[in-house]
């Protein structure tokens, strides 16, 4: 049985492209999060924990447009295991 307030999440980021010019440059990064079911989970009620393992990869993209404007976009998806309850 897991105990604790909420789930533990660990993550890491790799910068694939770093801007040479921060005003008009491009930034691209990949991040991966792993959420571990360390929090209390109750399938019949409200829970602070998810009760399952979750892997969430993300891709982030920032493009400097000049004059203080930026396009900032993120894509992510979550893969989870079935609940035991």
C-alpha positions in Angstrom: 0.0 0.0 0.0 1.4 3.4 -1.0 1.5 6.1 1.6 2.0 9.9 1.4 0.2 13.0 0.2 0.8 12.8 -3.6 2.8 11.0 -6.2 6.5 11.4 -6.8 7.4 12.8 -10.2 11.0 12.8 -11.6 12.0 14.3 -14.9 14.9 15.3 -17.1 15.3 17.7 -20.1 17.7 17.6 -23.1 18.2 20.8 -25.0 18.3 19.7 -28.7 18.6 23.2 -30.2 19.7 26.3 -28.3 19.3 29.8 -29.8 22.4 31.6 -31.1 20.3 34.8 -31.0 17.7 35.0 -28.1 15.6 37.6 -30.0 15.0 35.6 -33.2 16.6 32.2 -32.4 15.0 28.7 -32.1 14.9 26.6 -29.0 13.9 22.9 -29.0 13.9 20.7 -26.0 12.7 17.2 -25.1 11.6 16.3 -21.5 10.5 13.1 -19.9 8.6 12.7 -16.7 8.1 9.5 -14.7 5.3 9.6 -12.1 5.5 6.9 -9.4 2.4 5.9 -7.4 3.6 7.0 -3.9 0.5 8.8 -2.9 -2.7 7.5 -1.3 -5.1 6.2 -3.9 -8.8 5.4 -3.2 -10.8 4.2 -6.2 -14.1 5.0 -4.5 -13.2 8.6 -3.5 -11.1 11.6 -4.1 -7.4 10.9 -4.1 -4.1 12.9 -4.2 -2.4 9.9 -5.8 -3.0 8.4 -9.2 -2.5 4.7 -8.1 -0.5 3.9 -11.3 2.8 4.5 -13.0 2.8 7.3 -15.7 5.4 8.2 -18.4 5.0 11.6 -20.0 7.3 12.7 -22.8 7.2 16.3 -23.9 8.6 18.4 -26.8 8.9 22.1 -26.3 9.6 24.6 -29.1 10.2 28.4 -28.8 10.8 30.6 -31.9 11.9 34.2 -31.4 9.9 36.5 -33.8 11.6 39.8 -32.9 10.4 42.9 -31.2 9.8 41.0 -28.0 7.4 38.4 -29.5 7.8 34.6 -29.3 6.0 31.6 -30.5 6.0 29.0 -27.7 4.5 25.5 -28.3 4.5 22.3 -26.3 3.3 18.8 -27.2 2.9 16.0 -24.6 1.3 12.7 -24.2 0.9 10.4 -21.1 1.2 6.7 -21.0 -0.2 5.0 -17.9 -0.4 1.4 -16.6 -3.7 -0.1 -15.5 -4.8 0.5 -11.9 -4.5 -2.4 -9.4 -7.9 -1.3 -7.9 
